[in-house]
């Protein structure tokens, strides 16, 4: 757990933070893409949304939430009135973890050690962006932000308190919605996700 890194010389900008992270030689690299996908959005934002890790497309383009999960998110932004340009989007784990299957790169869920490695970095990212609300999309982000396992089905829609007392809204990951096989179940879960993001949008001034 890297939360206890020395407080001296804390990064003073996001660019400095990401550059420093890119230079770390002890980051988990086995099974990970070399490419670090930086967060995107204004230097300061009322709303910060945190996913799991970049996917295949995000890794190729170097930007978070440009693939299928991002497209679903865009649709929900439109439905809830959340302005993507005013929102800071990033990931708990900053590189794509995958296994190669022929030409395809299949997503692998990061383990606890890998999540914990990035915890100090995400804490710094949150400190710099200084949002009024952080939205945790799914179990990896929730674990990263709270430091403990969070059962999403039980806690979704709740606002928990993070390390520094910051408000963290727990919700599902958009990829989960995309994987629900039956249409009706998917619509029910989608509606709940929209409700969670409507709540999130109330924190935007
Ligand atoms: N899923 C995530 O959690 N983050 C991304 O950037 C893309 C897909």
Boltz pocket constraint, residues with backbone or C-beta under 6 A from the ligand:
constraints:
  - pocket:
      binder: B
      contacts: [[A, 50], [A, 51], [A, 52], [A, 53], [A, 54], [A, 55], [A, 58], [A, 63], [A, 64], [A, 65], [A, 66], [A, 67], [A, 69], [A, 70], [A, 90], [A, 91], [A, 137], [A, 175]]
      max_distance: 6.0
